[in-house]
């Protein structure tokens, strides 16, 4: 069944790409400026391109910081948070003077290892070690990464995948209503398409 | 786990209006075929990334060809970079809204560094490619802009330091005289740039075989770009789209 998936308008993000992939899997992406018309149990994408401080600035300008937090913590809606969209779920980042949404207390740090080039740009494995067969198949292939900051440690239970680029880092997390990825599923060919399908239809 | 990830192998498509063209040393143009069809085939071949360059847009100060760019973006489920004629942040915003998330800048870097910096700041470094066109002359690599027609007085080192400090997403470096010639990359150029920066480097111009990719990777390039190699039948100079599959890539960089 065709669903309308809501995309939070953070102004500086790749809405076009996200709409394209939703269309490909038979759904429709609808840009929203606030949560007024969002029904319970509707799915919401927090897209991410750009910088942490900028996105927090936009949410502040639109008076959305508290509402976004409430929506996420209310657990009635499922969220897919991509790249910087994932990063702002945390308390802080070395990229930003302002705090994030602080859903989780952790801090993002700059990739800092002389043996790798920064940003981390390219296709890399997201290693999945749990039992869901759908996810296991999806994570057989590489995903596209493009970032300069990362999360190195996190609560094991909520880690969906780890990846490695000079050092190990958390490349995606999962809770009862959050699926968040450091990589870009909307730009990761068939496997990315499958992950967005999983979010839209099964998660 | 190995820390070195595979380099990206990146087709660059040169556009003129709605057509795909081949250039040699930024000059001679041969009409190859329909751009959109080529993009579709490359998407089906699971290319790592794709760069489209509308070189005439910059040269003739035209408006961006949004209808075509939008159609191309809707066929691309991998990272897609647009370059050509970008002058302001409004254009960047429009491109994001139609499905482009990486942009390649060339002349703007030299003509208005402030606007260029602002794009990096707003959209994050990872969305911005600084494209540098160079020619080897009298033992040094000189930088050119305006489609290779205007020689600049800055040294390569000076510009790359500026880009290091600003923090762009990556540097695309093209050897003008090798572009379209299929004579092998300028490996000295890769070595030189590689020693000047920790940013990802995409090399372009001259690739003729997978061996060139292998060699460029060992010299420090993390992106391996080519146009003719992926789109042209060498003997007949006609359109022939090809791209290495997963196994060929594994073999190349194991």
Interface residues (C-beta under 8 A of the other chain):
Chain A: X12 X13 X14 X15 X16 X17 X19 X20 X21 X23 X24 X49 X50 X51 X54 X84 X113 X114 X115 X116 X117 X118 X119 X120 X121 X122 X123 X124 X125 X144 X146 X147 X148 X164 X165 X166 X168 X184 X186 X187 X188 X189 X190 X192 X193
Chain B: X1 X2 X3 X4 X5 X6 X7 X8 X46 X48 X49 X70 X73 X74 X77 X78 X79 X80 X96 X97 X98 X99 X100 X101 X121 X122 X123 X124 X125 X126 X127 X167 X169 X170 X198 X199 X200 X201 X222 X223
